[in-house]
Amino acid sequence: MNDLIKTVDNLKNDRVSIMINSRLQEFERIRNQNLREIFKELCFCIMTANCGAEKCIEIHEKIGDEFFTLSETELKEKFKEYGYRFPNVRSNFIIEARESKQEIEQKIKSHDKELRNWLVKNIKGIGLKEASHFLRNIGFKNYAIIDFHIVDILVKHGLVDRPKTMTKKKYFEIEKVLQNLGKTLNLSMAELDLYLWYLETGKVLK
């Protein structure tokens, strides 16, 4: 653990911190924009489950505002055209989520403490990781996005055992480890996630 703390501390004094701070500012701006931008970010997070982030970013940017206008069939065909891995099921999830966009906006503006749980319960294709990812990407800083990159680095430093399956209980256990690490480093969950992701991938994405 000490090695990881030292490594992240060094990054905080590196150019990487500038990239991370810039990315976090982008996330905060999205929450202050209109519903269209917020919903498009939800679409991105639905897309990323079990899919490479960079490919999803590329496809997401190509579709853009059409997430609001395409029918399910049209969105499915776009996904296929751009080489997206799960065109059928994810197009269905996104179209269904579109029906809840006004309610999602209201929940976000109310700063409901149960917002993440509400998303998991009410939006198809959104689990704890995807809900945390979405909230982080629209400016909330207190959620951990526990994907295999984050698990890998925690396992490598002996902070957790690799879970056989990511149950809700296990997710919260790992999130607690990250919260404690964040307190030690004086970083929010959003900041810590980006630093750890950079350590594993050499990139600062979203």
N, CA, C and O of each residue as an XYZ file, in Angstrom:
824
protein
N       0.827     -1.213      0.000
C       0.000      0.000      0.000
C       0.859      1.259      0.000
O       0.541      2.235     -0.680
N       1.953      1.234      0.767
C       2.819      2.407      0.849
C       3.392      2.784     -0.513
O       3.523      3.963     -0.842
N       3.732      1.755     -1.306
C       4.257      2.014     -2.654
C       3.209      2.719     -3.514
O       3.528      3.643     -4.262
N       1.963      2.276     -3.398
C       0.893      2.877     -4.193
C       0.666      4.332     -3.763
O       0.501      5.214     -4.606
N       0.659      4.572     -2.464
C       0.479      5.938     -1.949
C       1.601      6.843     -2.463
O       1.356      7.972     -2.888
N       2.824      6.336     -2.419
C       3.966      7.120     -2.877
C       3.865      7.427     -4.371
O       4.150      8.543     -4.804
N       3.456      6.427     -5.150
C       3.342      6.607     -6.599
C       2.287      7.643     -6.950
O       2.514      8.520     -7.784
N       1.116      7.533     -6.299
C       0.047      8.497     -6.578
C       0.442      9.888     -6.116
O       0.148     10.872     -6.793
N       1.105      9.982     -4.969
C       1.576     11.280     -4.474
C       2.522     11.939     -5.476
O       2.466     13.149     -5.694
N       3.379     11.138     -6.073
C       4.300     11.668     -7.080
C       3.537     12.192     -8.296
O       3.889     13.226     -8.863
N       2.493     11.469     -8.688
C       1.682     11.896     -9.842
C       0.957     13.209     -9.558
O       0.729     14.010    -10.465
N       0.595     13.426     -8.283
C      -0.105     14.663     -7.909
C       0.761     15.893     -8.164
O       0.253     17.006     -8.304
N       2.078     15.679     -8.224
C       3.006     16.782     -8.491
C       3.541     16.745     -9.921
O       4.524     17.409    -10.251
N       2.877     15.962    -10.755
C       3.315     15.767    -12.141
C       2.309     16.426    -13.076
O       1.247     16.873    -12.644
N       2.652     16.482    -14.359
C       1.738     17.045    -15.367
C       0.417     16.279    -15.429
O      -0.591     16.813    -15.893
N       0.419     15.034    -14.964
C      -0.795     14.226    -14.965
C      -1.892     14.918    -14.158
O      -3.070     14.838    -14.506
N      -1.499     15.599    -13.078
C      -2.499     16.271    -12.238
C      -3.231     17.359    -13.019
O      -4.414     17.603    -12.784
N      -2.539     18.005    -13.934
C      -3.169     19.045    -14.766
C      -4.223     18.416    -15.676
O      -5.321     18.950    -15.836
N      -3.874     17.273    -16.267
C      -4.811     16.555    -17.137
C      -6.041     16.103    -16.356
O      -7.168     16.208    -16.841
N      -5.819     15.602    -15.152
C      -6.919     15.096    -14.331
C      -7.824     16.235    -13.868
O      -9.049     16.116    -13.908
N      -7.227     17.325    -13.435
C      -8.036     18.475    -13.008
C      -8.862     19.032    -14.157
O     -10.010     19.434    -13.969
N      -8.275     19.053    -15.339
C      -9.008     19.519    -16.525
C     -10.185     18.608    -16.829
O     -11.273     19.077    -17.164
N      -9.962     17.301    -16.711
C     -11.042     16.335    -16.977
C     -12.170     16.497    -15.959
O     -13.344     16.445    -16.324
N     -11.827     16.691    -14.703
C     -12.848     16.861    -13.665
C     -13.657     18.139    -13.884
O     -14.855     18.171    -13.605
N     -13.016     19.172    -14.374
C     -13.726     20.409    -14.699
C     -14.713     20.187    -15.843
O     -15.811     20.743    -15.846
N     -14.308     19.366    -16.815
C     -15.219     19.011    -17.913
C     -16.454     18.296    -17.372
O     -17.577     18.576    -17.792
N     -16.239     17.376    -16.442
C     -17.359     16.638    -15.858
C     -18.331     17.589    -15.150
O     -19.547     17.455    -15.290
N     -17.801     18.530    -14.406
C     -18.666     19.474    -13.679
C     -19.475     20.337    -14.642
O     -20.626     20.674    -14.366
N     -18.872     20.689    -15.767
C     -19.591     21.517    -16.750
C     -20.780     20.769    -17.330
O     -21.814     21.372    -17.616
N     -20.642     19.462    -17.506
C     -21.746     18.680    -18.083
C     -22.976     18.768    -17.204
O     -24.086     18.928    -17.711
N     -22.797     18.667    -15.880
C     -23.950     18.707    -14.971
C     -24.669     20.052    -15.044
O     -25.871     20.123    -14.789
N     -23.956     21.105    -15.386
C     -24.549     22.437    -15.464
C     -25.099     22.752    -16.845
O     -25.631     23.836    -17.083
N     -24.963     21.784    -17.758
C     -25.504     21.989    -19.094
C     -26.937     21.449    -19.153
O     -27.532     21.097    -18.134
N     -27.470     21.396    -20.372
C     -28.866     20.986    -20.520
C     -29.023     19.463    -20.429
O     -28.045     18.716    -20.394
N     -30.264     19.044    -20.392
C     -30.591     17.625    -20.255
C     -29.982     16.793    -21.373
O     -29.605     15.640    -21.164
N     -29.888     17.373    -22.545
C     -29.340     16.648    -23.693
C     -27.926     16.134    -23.398
O     -27.615     14.975    -23.672
N     -27.082     16.991    -22.845
C     -25.700     16.588    -22.571
C     -25.636     15.559    -21.447
O     -24.836     14.624    -21.496
N     -26.470     15.734    -20.448
C     -26.504     14.785    -19.329
C     -26.961     13.411    -19.820
O     -26.370     12.391    -19.465
N     -28.015     13.389    -20.639
C     -28.522     12.109    -21.128
C     -27.505     11.422    -22.041
O     -27.351     10.202    -21.993
N     -26.820     12.193    -22.859
C     -25.808     11.588    -23.734
C     -24.712     10.918    -22.897
O     -24.168      9.888    -23.296
N     -24.394     11.499    -21.746
C     -23.389     10.884    -20.880
C     -23.913      9.571    -20.299
O     -23.155      8.615    -20.127
N     -25.203      9.529    -19.999
C     -25.799      8.272    -19.535
C     -25.698      7.214    -20.632
O     -25.380      6.058    -20.353
N     -25.965      7.600    -21.865
C     -25.852      6.662    -22.997
C     -24.435      6.105    -23.085
O     -24.245      4.910    -23.311
N     -23.445      6.973    -22.906
C     -22.049      6.531    -22.942
C     -21.784      5.477    -21.872
O     -21.128      4.469    -22.136
N     -22.294      5.711    -20.667
C     -22.028      4.784    -19.571
C     -22.771      3.463    -19.749
O     -22.283      2.419    -19.315
N     -23.934      3.495    -20.377
C     -24.620      2.251    -20.732
C     -23.776      1.476    -21.744
O     -23.678      0.251    -21.675
N     -23.172      2.197    -22.674
C     -22.373      1.563    -23.721
C     -21.119      0.885    -23.182
O     -20.694     -0.138    -23.719
N     -20.518      1.440    -22.122
C     -19.159      1.012    -21.751
C     -19.081     -0.312    -20.992
O     -17.992     -0.868    -20.847
N     -20.207     -0.826    -20.507
C     -20.153     -2.093    -19.760
C     -19.586     -3.201    -20.650
O     -20.152     -3.533    -21.692
N     -18.449     -3.769    -20.213
C     -17.765     -4.850    -20.945
C     -17.300     -4.449    -22.341
O     -17.121     -5.300    -23.213
N     -17.105     -3.148    -22.545
C     -16.610     -2.641    -23.835
C     -15.454     -1.682    -23.586
O     -15.416     -0.998    -22.563
N     -14.508     -1.634    -24.529
C     -13.367     -0.738    -24.392
C     -13.787      0.721    -24.400
O     -14.602      1.142    -25.221
N     -13.220      1.486    -23.477
C     -13.609      2.895    -23.328
C     -13.324      3.703    -24.587
O     -14.165      4.493    -25.016
N     -12.157      3.518    -25.181
C     -11.795      4.347    -26.339
C     -12.707      4.085    -27.535
O     -13.090      5.025    -28.232
N     -13.057      2.832    -27.781
C     -13.976      2.517    -28.869
C     -15.343      3.127    -28.594
O     -15.985      3.654    -29.502
N     -15.788      3.055    -27.342
C     -17.087      3.636    -26.982
C     -17.085      5.149    -27.150
O     -18.072      5.726    -27.607
N     -15.982      5.794    -26.782
C     -15.871      7.246    -26.961
C     -16.007      7.599    -28.442
O     -16.730      8.526    -28.809
N     -15.310      6.855    -29.270
C     -15.346      7.102    -30.717
C     -16.770      6.972    -31.271
O     -17.231      7.843    -32.010
N     -17.461      5.893    -30.917
C     -18.815      5.656    -31.433
C     -19.793      6.668    -30.842
O     -20.668      7.180    -31.540
N     -19.637      6.947    -29.562
C     -20.511      7.892    -28.868
C     -20.443      9.274    -29.527
O     -21.468      9.931    -29.705
N     -19.243      9.706    -29.884
C     -19.076     11.009    -30.526
C     -19.691     11.022    -31.927
O     -20.228     12.040    -32.363
N     -19.611      9.903    -32.619
C     -20.198      9.831    -33.966
C     -21.719      9.944    -33.916
O     -22.324     10.594    -34.769
N     -22.330      9.322    -32.932
C     -23.801      9.344    -32.838
C     -24.293     10.670    -32.266
O     -25.275     11.227    -32.757
N     -23.631     11.175    -31.245
C     -23.921     12.502    -30.710
C     -25.389     12.740    -30.380
O     -26.005     11.959    -29.655
N     -25.943     13.819    -30.916
C     -27.319     14.212    -30.606
C     -28.360     13.219    -31.136
O     -29.533     13.287    -30.768
N     -27.929     12.314    -31.989
C     -28.889     11.334    -32.518
C     -29.351     10.341    -31.450
O     -30.315      9.606    -31.667
N     -28.680     10.311    -30.311
C     -29.190      9.498    -29.204
C     -30.590      9.952    -28.795
O     -31.342      9.195    -28.181
N     -30.928     11.182    -29.138
C     -32.248     11.724    -28.796
C     -33.298     11.449    -29.861
O     -34.494     11.502    -29.572
N     -32.881     11.158    -31.071
C     -33.831     11.131    -32.187
C     -33.986      9.771    -32.874
O     -35.030      9.491    -33.463
N     -32.960      8.933    -32.800
C     -33.021      7.656    -33.511
C     -34.018      6.704    -32.862
O     -34.172      6.682    -31.641
N     -34.688      5.924    -33.691
C     -35.519      4.842    -33.164
C     -34.597      3.724    -32.684
O     -33.392      3.754    -32.933
N     -35.167      2.744    -32.000
C     -34.349      1.623    -31.533
C     -33.682      0.891    -32.695
O     -32.506      0.534    -32.623
N     -34.443      0.673    -33.763
C     -33.895     -0.015    -34.948
C     -32.783      0.804    -35.580
O     -31.749      0.258    -35.967
N     -32.989      2.108    -35.685
C     -31.968      2.976    -36.293
C     -30.708      3.022    -35.444
O     -29.598      3.004    -35.975
N     -30.876      3.081    -34.134
C     -29.710      3.102    -33.251
C     -28.949      1.786    -33.322
O     -27.718      1.763    -33.321
N     -29.690      0.705    -33.383
C     -29.066     -0.622    -33.508
C     -28.220     -0.699    -34.780
O     -27.107     -1.224    -34.765
N     -28.758     -0.174    -35.874
C     -28.029     -0.209    -37.143
C     -26.791      0.684    -37.106
O     -25.756      0.348    -37.682
N     -26.906      1.816    -36.429
C     -25.732      2.687    -36.268
C     -24.645      1.972    -35.483
O     -23.472      2.000    -35.856
N     -25.048      1.332    -34.392
C     -24.091      0.584    -33.585
C     -23.388     -0.481    -34.434
O     -22.169     -0.636    -34.358
N     -24.149     -1.198    -35.227
C     -23.566     -2.233    -36.080
C     -22.595     -1.627    -37.089
O     -21.504     -2.149    -37.316
N     -23.013     -0.523    -37.683
C     -22.188      0.154    -38.690
C     -20.837      0.586    -38.108
O     -19.808      0.510    -38.780
N     -20.857      1.041    -36.849
C     -19.635      1.543    -36.231
C     -18.859      0.472    -35.475
O     -17.834      0.762    -34.857
N     -19.348     -0.770    -35.523
C     -18.607     -1.879    -34.924
C     -18.747     -1.996    -33.428
O     -17.841     -2.472    -32.745
N     -19.899     -1.556    -32.909
C     -20.130     -1.662    -31.470
C     -20.487     -3.102    -31.107
O     -21.158     -3.795    -31.871
N     -20.038     -3.538    -29.948
C     -20.087     -4.959    -29.572
C     -21.487     -5.476    -29.249
O     -21.794     -6.630    -29.548
N     -22.341     -4.649    -28.645
C     -23.661     -5.107    -28.205
C     -24.780     -4.236    -28.808
O     -25.475     -3.536    -28.072
N     -24.954     -4.272    -30.108
C     -25.900     -3.342    -30.749
C     -27.354     -3.558    -30.347
O     -28.096     -2.587    -30.199
N     -27.775     -4.792    -30.169
C     -29.187     -5.072    -29.931
C     -29.635     -4.675    -28.525
O     -30.551     -3.870    -28.355
N     -28.975     -5.252    -27.524
C     -29.428     -5.044    -26.147
C     -29.187     -3.611    -25.686
O     -30.024     -3.048    -24.979
N     -28.053     -3.005    -26.072
C     -27.761     -1.658    -25.586
C     -28.630     -0.603    -26.272
O     -28.961      0.412    -25.659
N     -28.998     -0.824    -27.519
C     -29.918      0.122    -28.169
C     -31.268      0.087    -27.457
O     -31.917      1.121    -27.300
N     -31.688     -1.103    -27.028
C     -32.933     -1.223    -26.273
C     -32.835     -0.495    -24.939
O     -33.756      0.226    -24.555
N     -31.726     -0.679    -24.232
C     -31.542     -0.007    -22.941
C     -31.597      1.513    -23.098
O     -32.234      2.205    -22.305
N     -30.929      2.016    -24.119
C     -30.849      3.469    -24.314
C     -32.212      4.057    -24.660
O     -32.578      5.116    -24.151
N     -32.957      3.384    -25.513
C     -34.288      3.887    -25.868
C     -35.215      3.869    -24.656
O     -36.000      4.796    -24.457
N     -35.125      2.821    -23.852
C     -35.945      2.776    -22.628
C     -35.526      3.878    -21.649
O     -36.373      4.508    -21.017
N     -34.216      4.103    -21.531
C     -33.725      5.161    -20.624
C     -34.214      6.532    -21.078
O     -34.433      7.423    -20.257
N     -34.381      6.694    -22.373
C     -34.834      7.983    -22.914
C     -36.203      8.353    -22.368
O     -36.522      9.534    -22.230
N     -37.005      7.355    -22.059
C     -38.343      7.609    -21.506
C     -38.265      8.172    -20.087
O     -39.221      8.776    -19.600
N     -37.130      7.972    -19.432
C     -36.978      8.413    -18.037
C     -36.098      9.653    -17.904
O     -35.734     10.032    -16.791
N     -35.751     10.287    -19.018
C     -34.751     11.356    -18.955
C     -35.189     12.542    -18.097
O     -34.357     13.140    -17.414
N     -36.467     12.892    -18.117
C     -36.928     14.012    -17.298
C     -36.817     13.672    -15.810
O     -36.425     14.512    -15.001
N     -37.161     12.452    -15.464
C     -37.073     12.028    -14.072
C     -35.616     11.977    -13.616
O     -35.298     12.338    -12.483
N     -34.739     11.528    -14.505
C     -33.311     11.496    -14.189
C     -32.813     12.910    -13.890
O     -32.073     13.129    -12.930
N     -33.227     13.865    -14.722
C     -32.814     15.255    -14.521
C     -33.302     15.778    -13.164
O     -32.555     16.443    -12.447
N     -34.541     15.478    -12.822
C     -35.103     15.935    -11.540
C     -34.330     15.346    -10.363
O     -34.047     16.036     -9.384
N     -33.996     14.064    -10.472
C     -33.256     13.401     -9.397
C     -31.874     14.032     -9.219
O     -31.414     14.231     -8.094
N     -31.225     14.343    -10.329
C     -29.895     14.946    -10.280
C     -29.963     16.322     -9.628
O     -29.128     16.655     -8.787
N     -30.944     17.110    -10.011
C     -31.064     18.474     -9.473
C     -31.434     18.474     -7.993
O     -31.124     19.424     -7.274
N     -32.091     17.418     -7.540
C     -32.498     17.343     -6.134
C     -31.364     16.895     -5.217
O     -31.489     16.945     -3.993
N     -30.232     16.448     -5.829
C     -29.089     15.929     -5.070
C     -29.520     14.806     -4.114
O     -29.049     14.720     -2.980
N     -30.414     13.963     -4.596
C     -30.932     12.842     -3.816
C     -29.778     11.924     -3.394
O     -29.003     11.475     -4.238
N     -29.664     11.649     -2.098
C     -28.589     10.786     -1.605
C     -28.705      9.358     -2.121
O     -27.723      8.617     -2.165
N     -29.923      8.982     -2.512
C     -30.149      7.630     -3.033
C     -30.100      7.588     -4.556
O     -30.581      6.639     -5.175
N     -29.515      8.625     -5.152
C     -29.516      8.741     -6.611
C     -28.884      7.533     -7.290
O     -29.431      7.011     -8.261
N     -27.738      7.086     -6.789
C     -27.086      5.934     -7.429
C     -27.965      4.696     -7.339
O     -28.127      3.977     -8.325
N     -28.532      4.443     -6.169
C     -29.413      3.283     -6.022
C     -30.636      3.393     -6.926
O     -31.094      2.402     -7.494
N     -31.157      4.609     -7.050
C     -32.325      4.818     -7.920
C     -31.981      4.476     -9.368
O     -32.771      3.827    -10.053
N     -30.833      4.898     -9.829
C     -30.408      4.604    -11.206
C     -30.287      3.096    -11.423
O     -30.730      2.567    -12.442
N     -29.681      2.411    -10.448
C     -29.498      0.958    -10.560
C     -30.848      0.250    -10.629
O     -31.018     -0.696    -11.399
N     -31.804      0.706     -9.826
C     -33.113      0.058     -9.766
C     -34.005      0.380    -10.960
O     -34.851     -0.431    -11.338
N     -33.824      1.549    -11.552
C     -34.802      2.032    -12.530
C     -34.326      2.137    -13.976
O     -35.146      2.266    -14.884
N     -33.014      2.085    -14.203
C     -32.501      2.234    -15.565
C     -31.841      0.931    -16.004
O     -30.822      0.527    -15.443
N     -32.412      0.283    -16.994
C     -31.854     -0.980    -17.493
C     -30.450     -0.755    -18.039
O     -30.166      0.252    -18.688
N     -29.581     -1.726    -17.756
C     -28.214     -1.631    -18.243
C     -27.293     -0.858    -17.314
O     -26.104     -0.704    -17.595
N     -27.846     -0.369    -16.200
C     -27.053      0.403    -15.246
C     -26.917     -0.385    -13.942
O     -27.892     -0.598    -13.222
N     -25.683     -0.812    -13.656
C     -25.373     -1.428    -12.369
C     -24.623     -0.425    -11.516
O     -24.558      0.755    -11.860
N     -24.061     -0.873    -10.418
C     -23.345      0.039     -9.524
C     -22.169      0.723    -10.221
O     -21.937      1.918    -10.034
N     -21.439     -0.034    -11.018
C     -20.285      0.548    -11.714
C     -20.728      1.600    -12.716
O     -20.173      2.698    -12.761
N     -21.743      1.259    -13.529
C     -22.204      2.195    -14.563
C     -22.847      3.440    -13.944
O     -22.664      4.552    -14.439
N     -23.602      3.243    -12.855
C     -24.221      4.390    -12.175
C     -23.145      5.304    -11.597
O     -23.245      6.527    -11.695
N     -22.118      4.710    -10.998
C     -21.017      5.497    -10.442
C     -20.273      6.237    -11.553
O     -19.902      7.401    -11.399
N     -20.065      5.556    -12.654
C     -19.385      6.139    -13.818
C     -20.167      7.355    -14.330
O     -19.595      8.420    -14.564
N     -21.472      7.179    -14.500
C     -22.329      8.269    -14.974
C     -22.281      9.465    -14.029
O     -22.103     10.601    -14.468
N     -22.439      9.212    -12.740
C     -22.460     10.308    -11.771
C     -21.106     11.011    -11.717
O     -21.044     12.237    -11.631
N     -20.029     10.239    -11.768
C     -18.691     10.852    -11.816
C     -18.548     11.734    -13.057
O     -17.992     12.830    -12.987
N     -19.054     11.247    -14.190
C     -18.890     11.963    -15.452
C     -19.760     13.202    -15.574
O     -19.599     13.984    -16.512
N     -20.686     13.389    -14.628
C     -21.464     14.631    -14.629
C     -21.163     15.466    -13.378
O     -21.953     16.326    -12.987
N     -20.009     15.198    -12.759
C     -19.530     16.095    -11.732
C     -19.657     15.664    -10.289
O     -19.197     16.384     -9.404
N     -20.266     14.511    -10.009
C     -20.297     14.009     -8.635
C     -18.948     13.342     -8.341
O     -18.414     12.616     -9.180
N     -18.411     13.589     -7.160
C     -17.032     13.173     -6.895
C     -16.896     12.068     -5.861
O     -15.778     11.668     -5.538
N     -18.011     11.563     -5.333
C     -17.909     10.655     -4.178
C     -18.273      9.211     -4.492
O     -18.660      8.457     -3.599
N     -18.150      8.823     -5.757
C     -18.459      7.435     -6.121
C     -17.241      6.768     -6.749
O     -16.496      7.397     -7.501
N     -17.044      5.484     -6.433
C     -15.921      4.728     -6.989
C     -16.388      3.884     -8.171
O     -17.402      3.189     -8.095
N     -15.641      3.956     -9.250
C     -15.934      3.164    -10.452
C     -15.019      1.940    -10.417
O     -13.840      2.023    -10.760
N     -15.565      0.834    -10.010
C     -14.732     -0.352     -9.782
C     -14.809     -1.266    -11.004
O     -15.699     -2.106    -11.126
N     -13.838     -1.070    -11.909
C     -13.736     -1.951    -13.077
C     -12.475     -2.806    -12.927
O     -11.798     -2.749    -11.901
N     -12.167     -3.597    -13.954
C     -11.061     -4.540    -13.793
C      -9.715     -3.821    -13.673
O      -8.791     -4.355    -13.061
N      -9.588     -2.613    -14.250
C      -8.335     -1.860    -14.093
C      -8.092     -1.516    -12.623
O      -6.983     -1.663    -12.110
N      -9.147     -1.058    -11.964
C      -9.025     -0.670    -10.562
C      -8.791     -1.899     -9.679
O      -7.958     -1.874     -8.773
N      -9.536     -2.971     -9.953
C      -9.341     -4.214     -9.190
C      -7.911     -4.716     -9.357
O      -7.276     -5.124     -8.385
N      -7.404     -4.687    -10.592
C      -6.041     -5.166    -10.853
C      -5.010     -4.439     -9.998
O      -4.127     -5.064     -9.412
N      -5.127     -3.120     -9.932
C      -4.105     -2.358     -9.192
C      -4.240     -2.567     -7.683
O      -3.239     -2.568     -6.967
N      -5.471     -2.743     -7.199
C      -5.663     -2.998     -5.771
C      -5.154     -4.392     -5.392
O      -4.559     -4.572     -4.330
N      -5.389     -5.367     -6.259
C      -4.876     -6.727     -6.030
C      -3.351     -6.718     -6.041
O      -2.710     -7.340     -5.194
N      -2.781     -6.008     -7.006
C      -1.324     -5.941     -7.150
C      -0.654     -5.405     -5.890
O       0.456     -5.813     -5.547
N      -1.327     -4.495     -5.209
C      -0.746     -3.878     -4.010
C      -1.278     -4.506     -2.717
O      -1.074     -3.968     -1.629
N      -1.958     -5.645     -2.846
C      -2.394     -6.395     -1.674
C      -3.511     -5.751     -0.873
O      -3.676     -6.052      0.309
N      -4.281     -4.867     -1.499
C      -5.354     -4.176     -0.780
C      -6.667     -4.944     -0.809
O      -7.502     -4.774      0.079
N      -6.860     -5.782     -1.814
C      -8.052     -6.627     -1.899
C      -7.682     -7.964     -2.523
O      -6.650     -8.087     -3.182
N      -8.528     -8.961     -2.311
C      -8.422    -10.218     -3.046
C      -9.276    -10.103     -4.296
O     -10.322     -9.453     -4.288
N      -8.830    -10.732     -5.361
C      -9.600    -10.640     -6.604
C     -10.940    -11.360     -6.438
O     -10.960    -12.553     -6.137
N     -12.052    -10.658     -6.629
C     -13.354    -11.310     -6.465
C     -13.665    -12.249     -7.636
O     -13.342    -11.955     -8.787
N     -14.300    -13.388     -7.318
C     -14.722    -14.294     -8.388
C     -15.850    -13.669     -9.189
O     -15.883    -13.764    -10.416
N     -16.765    -13.034     -8.490
C     -17.844    -12.271     -9.138
C     -18.013    -10.968     -8.368
O     -17.751    -10.905     -7.167
N     -18.451     -9.931     -9.071
C     -18.618     -8.627     -8.433
C     -20.045     -8.482     -7.919
O     -20.904     -7.911     -8.590
N     -20.284     -9.006     -6.722
C     -21.589     -8.865     -6.091
C     -21.727     -7.441     -5.529
O     -20.752     -6.694     -5.442
N     -22.956     -7.090     -5.153
C     -23.195     -5.783     -4.538
C     -22.371     -5.638     -3.264
O     -21.764     -4.595     -3.024
N     -22.353     -6.690     -2.450
C     -21.588     -6.660     -1.205
C     -20.105     -6.447     -1.471
O     -19.454     -5.648     -0.797
N     -19.573     -7.165     -2.456
C     -18.157     -7.052     -2.782
C     -17.841     -5.664     -3.335
O     -16.789     -5.098     -3.039
N     -18.751     -5.121     -4.134
C     -18.547     -3.780     -4.685
C     -18.376     -2.772     -3.550
O     -17.454     -1.958     -3.564
N     -19.272     -2.837     -2.571
C     -19.217     -1.890     -1.464
C     -17.969     -2.095     -0.601
O     -17.416     -1.133     -0.067
N     -17.529     -3.350     -0.465
C     -16.305     -3.630      0.293
C     -15.095     -2.980     -0.381
O     -14.264     -2.357      0.280
N     -15.010     -3.133     -1.701
C     -13.884     -2.547     -2.437
C     -13.994     -1.026     -2.446
O     -12.986     -0.324     -2.361
N     -15.208     -0.525     -2.547
C     -15.410      0.923     -2.515
C     -14.907      1.500     -1.188
O     -14.320      2.582     -1.159
N     -15.137      0.776     -0.102
C     -14.668      1.229      1.218
C     -13.142      1.293      1.247
O     -12.571      2.225      1.814
N     -12.488      0.316      0.645
C     -11.020      0.328      0.558
C     -10.559      1.578     -0.199
O      -9.606      2.243      0.207
N     -11.236      1.883     -1.289
C     -10.883      3.060     -2.083
C     -11.152      4.356     -1.319
O     -10.384      5.313     -1.419
N     -12.234      4.379     -0.563
C     -12.531      5.571      0.244
C     -11.415      5.823      1.264
O     -10.993      6.961      1.464
N     -10.951      4.766      1.895
C      -9.868      4.899      2.871
C      -8.572      5.347      2.200
O      -7.832      6.169      2.740
N      -8.310      4.797      1.014
C      -7.120      5.198      0.256
C      -7.225      6.665     -0.151
O      -6.248      7.411     -0.086
N      -8.422      7.067     -0.571
C      -8.639      8.463     -0.953
C      -8.406      9.420      0.211
O      -7.828     10.492      0.038
N      -8.861      9.023      1.400
C      -8.648      9.872      2.588
C      -7.155     10.013      2.892
O      -6.675     11.093      3.234
N      -6.443      8.911      2.760
C      -5.001      8.945      3.017
C      -4.289      9.889      2.042
O      -3.359     10.602      2.419
N      -4.741      9.881      0.787
C      -4.106     10.693     -0.254
C      -4.735     12.081     -0.388
O      -4.289     12.900     -1.192
N      -5.787     12.337      0.417
C      -6.520     13.604      0.310
C      -7.083     13.815     -1.098
O      -6.977     14.896     -1.678
N      -7.683     12.744     -1.627
C      -8.289     12.780     -2.963
C      -9.741     12.333     -2.880
O     -10.081     11.445     -2.098
N     -10.590     12.947     -3.685
C     -11.970     12.461     -3.830
C     -11.945     11.140     -4.596
O     -10.924     10.783     -5.184
N     -13.062     10.417     -4.591
C     -13.156      9.182     -5.357
C     -12.950      9.439     -6.848
O     -12.315      8.639     -7.536
N     -13.479     10.540     -7.342
C     -13.329     10.870     -8.763
C     -11.866     11.092     -9.113
O     -11.384     10.603    -10.136
N     -11.162     11.828     -8.265
C      -9.737     12.070     -8.507
C      -8.944     10.773     -8.423
O      -8.127     10.477     -9.295
N      -9.194      9.997     -7.359
C      -8.456      8.754     -7.159
C      -8.652      7.807     -8.333
O      -7.697      7.192     -8.807
N      -9.888      7.691     -8.802
C     -10.167      6.815     -9.935
C      -9.321      7.191    -11.144
O      -8.738      6.317    -11.787
N      -9.248      8.473    -11.458
C      -8.492      8.904    -12.630
C      -6.992      8.667    -12.459
O      -6.303      8.308    -13.414
N      -6.489      8.869    -11.238
C      -5.068      8.573    -10.997
C      -4.779      7.081    -11.136
O      -3.793      6.694    -11.763
N      -5.631      6.248    -10.558
C      -5.406      4.797    -10.636
C      -5.564      4.302    -12.065
O      -4.814      3.438    -12.520
N      -6.536      4.849    -12.762
C      -6.738      4.453    -14.162
C      -5.521      4.826    -14.997
O      -5.101      4.077    -15.880
N      -4.959      6.002    -14.703
C      -3.749      6.420    -15.421
C      -2.594      5.463    -15.128
O      -1.831      5.113    -16.028
N      -2.468      5.042    -13.868
C      -1.388      4.120    -13.514
C      -1.489      2.811    -14.290
O      -0.473      2.227    -14.668
N      -2.714      2.356    -14.526
C      -2.918      1.078    -15.208
C      -2.867      1.197    -16.732
O      -2.458      0.256    -17.412
N      -3.282      2.351    -17.273
C      -3.448      2.470    -18.724
C      -2.564      3.535    -19.370
O      -2.363      3.519    -20.584
N      -2.033      4.464    -18.562
C      -1.257      5.562    -19.118
C      -2.122      6.621    -19.774
O      -1.622      7.458    -20.525
N      -3.434      6.590    -19.491
C      -4.372      7.519    -20.146
C      -5.314      8.132    -19.121
O      -5.579      7.551    -18.068
N      -5.816      9.324    -19.454
C      -6.857      9.970    -18.670
C      -8.050     10.141    -19.600
O      -8.101     11.074    -20.401
N      -9.013      9.221    -19.481
C     -10.173      9.260    -20.361
C     -11.371      9.734    -19.568
O     -11.274     10.675    -18.780
N     -12.518      9.072    -19.781
C     -13.707      9.463    -19.007
C     -14.530      8.244    -18.673
O     -15.571      8.360    -18.026
